Amino acid sequence: MTRPTPDTRASAPARGTVALTATGAVSAAVLLLLFPVLRPWPDESVPSLALAEAFASDRWVLAHLCGIAGLGLLAPTFLGLRALLRGGAAPGAAAPGGRAATAAVVTAWVGAALCALYFGAEIFGIRTIAQAALRAQDPALLSDVDVLREQPAAMTLFGLGLALVAAAGLLAAVALWRAGRPRWVGVPLAVGLLLYLPQFFGTPAVRVGHGVLVAAGLLLVAWAVWRAPVPDTTTAGHPAG
């Protein structure tokens, strides 16, 4: 029985890493697009029972869960990207963009975790307030929504989390630029993640458009990962061809 060569053993994990990284990027793209698409968009300028119904709806919960999950998938995607960059480097040589990819993983993990804390309050805290308003048929109770959203510690953590997510996007773009896969492919995602904080102050159309931008950026990363050459071998342990 022929024992596989080191190259054969290395090729299977590389293909698996490509598939998992691309799948993570595509999944994050879908989830981060669903966040603004599924989210109800009632008039929030005046407290009303219609607003309470939107806040208490299943769509409100599902949309925000998609947002949390989408941000949470950024770090595993960047981790796969880091592994692919390292795998493509010559033995003993530093991977081009490897340090930037490592930093992107760390900042994405921490940033998503901080954002999840605030999203949790958005999902369950606001929904609880809205349900109380519906039970009492008193939209004035929705005034507590702004109190919850504007709590100083919560806003600080959320802002810091989004800043770290933006930094992760920039670092991933730098890693891809240095690796030349191609150089520009990480730029749309970096722009989308940089705009995550300001887009929260935009109209529903702006926020959906931003979701499209982020999704497109992640799909480009998936494309760049999938088209990267992966070593191939036959079952006999010799190069194919």
Secondary structure by P-SEA (a helix, b strand, c coil): cccccaaaaaaaaaaaaaaaaaaaaaaaaaaaaaccccccccccccccaaaaaaaacaaaaaaaaaaaaaaaaaaaaaaaaaaaaaaaccccccccaaaaaaaaaaaaaaaaaaaaaaaaaaacaaaaaaaaaaaacccccccaaaaaaacaaaaaaaaaaaaaaaaaaaaaaaaaaaaccccccaaaaaaaaaaccccccccaaaaaaaaaaaaaaaaaaaaaaaacbbbbbcccccccc
